[in-house]
Structure formats: structure tokens, C-alpha cells
């Protein structure tokens, strides 16, 4: 993370094997207030990492039914352990983040999708003006 330039977009997604809870508590700047299951040590570590690296957990920003928050499902056991993190400054560009239902995956993990608005950076060209000589 230290080697990534600040003007680069970061999309960090993975199976973090943690539960972040539905309550943000002391993590309001990185946790949007939506999640599943009680926070555990791995979830606490993920929140601390997000806080230290100025990231936000995108799939905690949007209110969803539990089914659209569940990233891992096996034998009747459903939980949220996969998370997608982005820079805090890009939080407003996150339009939606949810689990896509009905997709066949080779594992018990479910497809997590982030809808993100990318803006084209406009670079202004300097035009040299020639002055009039009288």
C-alpha cells in the first residue's frame, strides 16, 4: 500500500475471514454501518488496517438485505467475510456494492460487485499567446 501513488485508484478485495458487525462503533470513517455477524478479532484487524491506510469498506456503506451482504454460504451457514476496500476520498464514487445472487462460483464464496463512477481527468493545455508588437 505504501508504494501506490495517492492519485491512483485502489480496489482491494479479498476473503479477510473477519466479521465487522453491523455497528460502526469507533470506526465511522471506515465502516458505513451495515454488515453481518458480531465483530471478531479478524474483523477488528481489518477495520484497524482500513483506518491506518485511509480506506473505507465499500460493502458496509449500502443498506442491503442480508442475502445481498452474504459473501460465503455453505451447508446453511451464511456469513460475510469478503470485503471490498477503496480510498476514503473515493467513497462518493461508490454507487453500489453487493453480492450478485444466482451466479455459479467454483467455491462457496459469492460474487461481490462494486459499481464505481470513474471520472475522466481533464488536463488543461497551456496555450501560449503571442503578444502584438506595435
Protein Blocks (a to p, Z undefined) as FASTA:
>chain_A
ZZpcfkbccdddddehpaebjblklmmmmmgoiaehjddfklmmmmmmmmmnopacfklm
pccdfklmmmbdcehiacdfbdcdddfklmmmpmbdcddehiacfbfbdcdddddddddd
ddddddddddddZZ
